[in-house]
């Protein structure tokens, strides 16, 4: 094909693959803002919804837990639900990234920034 130019043909293929990956990464970044996960604590009394990027988008608190004497417990439940949602968001983002890297023939455990 390109005799005398060595691996230039392969280089062009690699560049094209890199551009495709960059496009897919940008789409995945955008998708991470739209993927939502729900974290819970207190057997569902407190629910936190976050994006796969870890951004908290909503908080639902069962009114039965509002008692002035239990203020610290309520605060702990809220924090636990938020942390659970953020952890689930991180896990979901990693799953989506693994799908992308595997689809491109890269190792499944390859960590890419996002």
Secondary structure, 3 states (H helix, E strand, C coil): CCCCCCCHHHHHHHHHHHHHHHHHHHHHHHHHHHCEEEEEECCCCEEEEEECCCCEEEEEECHHHCCHHHHHHHHHHHHHHHHHHHHHHHHHHHHHHHHHHHHCCCCCCCCCCC
